[in-house]
Amino acid sequence: MTTELDRSPITAVPTNVITGFLGAGKTSTILNLLSQRPAGERWAVLVNEFGEIGIDGSLFRGETSEADGVFVAEVPGGCMCCAAGLPMQIALNRLLRRARPHRLLIEPTGLGHPAEVLQSLSSAHYRGVLLLQKTLTVLDARHLSMERYASHPTFRQQLAIADVIVANKQDLYAAADYEALSDYLKQCGEANVSTRITREGQVALEDLAGAAGESFEPRAQHTPKDNPILASELPIPGCGYVTAVNGAEGFESIGWRFSPQRVFNHRRLLRFLQSLKAERVKAVFITDAGIFGYNRTADSLLEHPLDDCVESRIEVIAERVELDWEERLVSCLASG
């Protein structure tokens, strides 16, 4: 039944953008923040993914629930600011109506354009609805010695809009990484930005509070496919799975959705995931040993049990997609 509260205008929702390049730890940072959510508050998370399959929503839902006050929506298929932000606006409007949140966290894809996202959130459409607070940019300081990261325009844009820089994965840093971080921030003119050096995305709730900076310059608007039908929306055919590919910003992605009746052999699946040469792997799988979420970077493969998932899904981002990955993945099925 609709109450007066349900019909009242949604106003001044504290909103934070959590951005960062591939594998920096954005999802871990958001999960850490969700664990600090004040009792009785409803929080909403809008997550954007480079690929069309949509994994992060399943990972979040596997560890949180609407009954606990956490509401999640996804914008898969590339940067959410495409087409004047229409996909983002539709997903965000629905999420706000469903959650009526006390706080909104937005995670753009690591290969997206966060300045354009901020521009959309600052538009007249959301004026009075959203209260933009600090933007957190998560990075891995070890990548600063790699030209393909340090000079990537998206990486630099993420730093340029940061109100707080989260140097994550501190436990893996060498002494030279701290020096590289300091030098790089000076070089980019970001030396005075608040910086947190941490591990596993452990930042304080207080880091979200405060007004967002105003200095961001969007790049030229880019246009997606005409009326795209994403793989996340397709019915699963008789073969039992859907495949989707994508590419932009110097990277390629491939992903799969499997019918919930398809169960994976846990042992074979782990071997497959560990063997992938990729920048990023995220997945949720129904296996003969239970339901698990997977998060892989160049450093490690993390596996954690989930309460539930609708179907098995995986997204791989790499410089180049290998032709035999699909055959190898299908061979991990425990039964036909």
C-alpha positions as CSV (number, residue, x, y, z in Angstrom):
1,M,0.0,0.0,0.0
2,T,1.3,3.4,-0.9
3,T,1.9,5.8,2.0
4,E,2.3,9.5,2.2
5,L,6.0,9.0,2.5
6,D,6.0,6.9,-0.7
7,R,4.3,9.8,-2.6
8,S,6.5,12.6,-1.2
9,P,9.1,14.1,-3.4
10,I,12.6,12.6,-3.4
11,T,15.0,15.4,-2.5
12,A,18.6,16.0,-1.7
13,V,19.8,12.4,-1.6
14,P,23.5,12.4,-0.7
15,T,25.2,10.9,-3.7
16,N,28.8,9.8,-4.2
17,V,30.6,8.6,-7.4
18,I,33.1,5.8,-6.7
19,T,35.4,5.6,-9.7
20,G,38.7,4.0,-10.6
21,F,40.4,1.9,-13.3
22,L,40.2,-1.8,-13.9
23,G,41.0,-3.9,-10.9
24,A,41.6,-1.1,-8.5
25,G,39.0,-2.3,-6.0
26,K,35.9,-0.2,-6.5
27,T,33.5,-3.0,-5.7
28,S,35.5,-3.9,-2.5
29,T,35.3,-0.2,-1.5
30,I,31.6,-0.1,-1.9
31,L,31.0,-3.3,0.0
32,N,33.1,-1.9,2.8
33,L,31.1,1.3,2.8
34,L,27.8,-0.7,2.8
35,S,29.0,-2.6,5.9
36,Q,29.2,0.8,7.7
37,R,25.7,1.8,6.7
38,P,23.9,3.3,9.8
39,A,21.1,1.2,11.2
40,G,17.7,2.0,9.7
41,E,19.1,3.7,6.6
42,R,18.3,2.6,3.0
43,W,21.2,2.8,0.6
44,A,21.1,2.5,-3.2
45,V,23.9,1.4,-5.5
46,L,23.9,2.1,-9.3
47,V,26.7,0.0,-10.9
48,N,27.8,0.4,-14.5
49,E,29.7,-2.3,-16.4
50,F,31.9,-2.4,-19.5
51,G,30.4,-5.7,-20.7
52,E,26.8,-6.5,-21.5
53,I,26.4,-9.4,-19.1
54,G,26.1,-7.6,-15.8
55,I,28.0,-9.2,-12.9
56,D,28.4,-6.6,-10.2
57,G,24.7,-6.5,-9.4
58,S,24.7,-10.2,-8.7
59,L,27.8,-9.9,-6.6
60,F,26.2,-7.1,-4.5
61,R,22.9,-8.9,-4.2
62,G,24.8,-12.1,-3.1
63,E,26.1,-10.2,-0.1
64,T,23.3,-7.7,0.6
65,S,19.6,-7.6,0.2
66,E,16.7,-5.1,-0.1
67,A,15.3,-6.6,3.2
68,D,18.6,-5.3,4.8
69,G,18.1,-1.9,3.2
70,V,20.5,-2.2,0.2
71,F,19.0,-1.7,-3.3
72,V,21.0,-2.4,-6.4
73,A,20.6,-1.6,-10.1
74,E,22.8,-2.1,-13.1
75,V,23.6,-0.3,-16.3
76,P,25.6,-2.9,-18.4
77,G,27.0,-2.5,-21.9
78,G,29.6,0.3,-21.7
79,C,29.8,3.7,-20.3
80,M,26.5,4.8,-18.6
81,C,26.8,8.4,-19.9
82,C,26.2,7.3,-23.6
83,A,23.3,8.7,-25.5
84,A,23.0,11.8,-23.3
85,G,22.9,9.5,-20.3
86,L,19.5,7.9,-21.2
87,P,20.3,4.4,-20.0
88,M,21.6,5.8,-16.7
89,Q,18.6,8.1,-16.2
90,I,16.1,5.3,-16.7
91,A,18.0,3.0,-14.3
92,L,18.6,5.7,-11.8
93,N,15.0,7.0,-11.8
94,R,13.7,3.5,-11.2
95,L,16.2,2.9,-8.4
96,L,15.3,6.1,-6.7
97,R,11.6,5.3,-6.8
98,R,12.1,1.8,-5.5
99,A,14.6,2.5,-2.8
100,R,13.9,6.1,-1.7
101,P,17.4,6.0,-0.3
102,H,19.2,7.9,2.4
103,R,22.4,7.6,0.3
104,L,23.2,6.7,-3.3
105,L,26.5,5.3,-4.5
106,I,27.3,5.2,-8.2
107,E,30.1,3.0,-9.7
108,P,30.9,3.8,-13.3
109,T,32.8,1.2,-15.3
110,G,36.6,1.4,-15.0
111,L,36.7,2.2,-18.7
112,G,33.9,4.8,-18.6
113,H,33.9,8.5,-18.5
114,P,33.2,9.7,-14.9
115,A,33.2,13.4,-15.8
116,E,30.3,12.9,-18.1
117,V,28.5,10.9,-15.4
118,L,29.0,13.8,-13.0
119,Q,27.7,16.2,-15.7
120,S,24.5,14.1,-16.0
121,L,24.0,14.0,-12.3
122,S,24.4,17.8,-12.1
123,S,21.9,18.4,-14.9
124,A,18.6,20.2,-14.3
125,H,16.8,16.8,-14.3
126,Y,18.4,15.9,-10.9
127,R,18.7,19.4,-9.4
128,G,17.1,19.2,-6.0
129,V,16.8,15.4,-6.2
130,L,20.5,14.6,-5.7
131,L,23.0,16.2,-3.4
132,L,26.4,15.5,-5.0
133,Q,29.0,14.8,-2.3
134,K,32.6,13.7,-2.6
135,T,33.9,11.6,-5.5
136,L,36.2,8.8,-4.5
137,T,38.8,7.6,-7.0
138,V,40.3,4.2,-6.3
139,L,43.7,3.3,-7.7
140,D,46.4,0.8,-7.4
141,A,49.8,2.7,-7.0
142,R,51.7,-0.2,-8.6
143,H,50.1,0.6,-12.0
144,L,51.6,4.1,-12.0
145,S,54.9,2.6,-13.4
146,M,53.0,1.2,-16.4
147,E,52.5,3.6,-19.3
148,R,49.3,2.1,-20.5
149,Y,47.7,3.0,-17.2
150,A,49.4,6.2,-16.3
151,S,48.8,7.8,-19.7
152,H,45.3,6.4,-20.3
153,P,42.9,9.4,-20.7
154,T,40.2,7.7,-18.6
155,F,42.7,7.0,-15.8
156,R,43.7,10.7,-15.8
157,Q,40.1,11.9,-15.9
158,Q,39.3,9.7,-12.9
159,L,42.1,11.5,-10.9
160,A,41.1,14.9,-12.2
161,I,37.6,14.6,-10.7
162,A,38.7,13.1,-7.4
163,D,37.8,14.7,-4.1
164,V,39.4,11.7,-2.2
165,I,42.0,9.4,-3.8
166,V,42.0,5.9,-2.3
167,A,45.3,4.2,-2.9
168,N,44.2,0.6,-2.5
169,K,46.0,-2.7,-2.1
170,Q,48.6,-1.2,0.3
171,D,49.5,-4.7,1.4
172,L,51.0,-5.4,-2.0
173,Y,53.1,-2.1,-2.3
174,A,56.9,-1.9,-2.3
175,A,58.7,1.2,-1.1
176,A,59.0,2.5,-4.7
177,D,55.2,2.4,-5.1
178,Y,54.7,5.0,-2.4
179,E,57.2,7.3,-4.1
180,A,55.6,6.7,-7.5
181,L,52.2,7.7,-6.0
182,S,53.5,10.9,-4.6
183,D,55.4,11.8,-7.8
184,Y,52.5,11.0,-10.0
185,L,50.0,13.1,-8.0
186,K,52.4,16.1,-8.1
187,Q,52.8,15.6,-11.9
188,C,49.1,15.6,-12.4
189,G,48.5,18.6,-10.1
190,E,46.6,16.4,-7.6
191,A,49.1,16.6,-4.8
192,N,46.7,18.5,-2.5
193,V,43.8,16.1,-2.9
194,S,43.0,14.1,0.2
195,T,44.6,10.7,-0.1
196,R,43.9,7.5,1.8
197,I,46.3,4.6,1.6
198,T,44.5,1.4,2.5
199,R,43.8,-2.2,1.6
200,E,40.6,-4.1,0.7
201,G,38.8,-0.8,0.1
202,Q,38.8,0.1,3.7
203,V,37.7,3.7,3.8
204,A,35.7,5.6,6.5
205,L,32.1,6.6,6.1
206,E,33.2,10.1,6.9
207,D,35.1,10.2,3.6
208,L,31.8,10.4,1.7
209,A,30.6,13.6,3.4
210,G,31.2,17.0,2.0
211,A,30.4,18.8,-1.3
212,A,31.7,17.5,-4.6
213,G,34.3,19.5,-6.4
214,E,33.2,21.5,-9.4
215,S,36.3,21.1,-11.7
216,F,35.5,18.5,-14.3
217,E,35.7,18.8,-18.1
218,P,33.7,16.2,-20.0
219,R,35.2,14.8,-23.2
220,A,33.3,14.9,-26.5
221,Q,30.0,13.0,-26.3
222,H,30.1,9.5,-27.7
223,T,27.3,7.5,-29.2
224,P,26.5,3.8,-28.6
225,K,24.8,1.3,-31.0
226,D,21.3,2.2,-32.2
227,N,18.7,0.7,-29.9
228,P,21.0,-1.9,-28.5
229,I,19.6,-5.1,-27.1
230,L,22.0,-6.2,-24.4
231,A,22.9,-9.8,-23.7
232,S,21.7,-9.3,-20.1
233,E,18.2,-8.9,-21.5
234,L,18.2,-11.8,-24.0
235,P,16.4,-15.1,-23.4
236,I,18.8,-18.0,-23.0
237,P,18.6,-20.2,-26.1
238,G,18.5,-24.0,-26.3
239,C,22.3,-24.4,-26.1
240,G,22.0,-23.1,-22.5
241,Y,24.0,-19.9,-22.7
242,V,24.4,-16.5,-24.2
243,T,27.6,-14.9,-25.3
244,A,28.4,-11.2,-25.6
245,V,31.5,-9.3,-26.8
246,N,32.4,-5.6,-26.5
247,G,35.4,-3.4,-27.1
248,A,36.5,0.2,-26.4
249,E,39.3,2.2,-24.8
250,G,41.9,-0.3,-26.0
251,F,40.3,-3.3,-24.3
252,E,38.0,-6.1,-25.3
253,S,35.5,-8.0,-23.2
254,I,33.6,-11.2,-23.5
255,G,30.9,-12.6,-21.2
256,W,28.5,-15.4,-20.8
257,R,25.1,-16.0,-19.1
258,F,24.2,-19.6,-18.4
259,S,20.8,-21.2,-17.7
260,P,20.3,-21.7,-13.9
261,Q,19.9,-25.4,-14.7
262,R,23.5,-25.6,-15.9
263,V,25.8,-26.5,-13.0
264,F,29.6,-26.2,-13.1
265,N,32.2,-28.5,-11.8
266,H,33.9,-26.5,-9.1
267,R,37.4,-27.9,-9.5
268,R,37.5,-27.6,-13.3
269,L,36.0,-24.1,-13.1
270,L,38.7,-22.9,-10.6
271,R,41.4,-24.2,-13.0
272,F,39.9,-22.3,-15.9
273,L,39.6,-19.0,-14.0
274,Q,43.1,-19.2,-12.7
275,S,44.5,-19.8,-16.2
276,L,42.9,-16.7,-17.8
277,K,45.3,-14.0,-19.0
278,A,43.1,-11.0,-18.5
279,E,43.0,-7.6,-16.9
280,R,39.8,-8.3,-15.0
281,V,37.4,-11.3,-14.4
282,K,34.2,-11.1,-12.4
283,A,31.7,-13.9,-12.1
284,V,29.0,-15.7,-10.2
285,F,28.6,-19.4,-10.6
286,I,26.3,-22.2,-9.6
287,T,28.6,-25.1,-9.0
288,D,28.4,-28.7,-7.6
289,A,30.1,-27.3,-4.4
290,G,27.7,-24.3,-3.9
291,I,27.2,-20.8,-5.3
292,F,30.3,-18.6,-5.5
293,G,31.3,-15.1,-6.5
294,Y,34.7,-14.6,-8.2
295,N,36.8,-11.5,-8.5
296,R,40.1,-11.7,-10.3
297,T,42.9,-9.2,-11.0
298,A,46.4,-9.7,-12.2
299,D,47.4,-10.5,-8.5
300,S,44.9,-13.0,-7.3
301,L,41.6,-14.8,-7.7
302,L,39.2,-14.3,-4.8
303,E,36.3,-16.7,-4.3
304,H,33.6,-16.2,-1.8
305,P,30.3,-18.0,-1.1
306,L,27.0,-16.3,-2.0
307,D,23.6,-16.9,-0.6
308,D,22.0,-17.1,-4.0
309,C,22.1,-16.0,-7.6
310,V,19.7,-16.2,-10.5
311,E,22.1,-17.7,-13.0
312,S,25.8,-18.2,-13.7
313,R,27.5,-15.2,-15.3
314,I,31.0,-14.3,-16.1
315,E,32.7,-11.2,-17.7
316,V,36.3,-11.1,-18.8
317,I,38.2,-7.9,-19.8
318,A,41.5,-8.3,-21.6
319,E,43.7,-6.6,-24.2
320,R,42.7,-9.5,-26.5
321,V,40.0,-12.1,-26.1
322,E,41.2,-15.6,-26.8
323,L,39.2,-17.7,-29.2
324,D,39.2,-20.9,-27.1
325,W,37.8,-19.4,-23.9
326,E,34.2,-20.3,-24.6
327,E,35.0,-23.9,-25.4
328,R,37.1,-24.3,-22.3
329,L,34.4,-22.7,-20.1
330,V,31.7,-24.9,-21.5
331,S,33.9,-27.9,-20.7
332,C,33.7,-27.0,-17.0
333,L,30.0,-27.8,-16.9
334,A,29.3,-30.7,-14.5
335,S,26.4,-31.9,-16.6
336,G,24.9,-31.4,-20.0
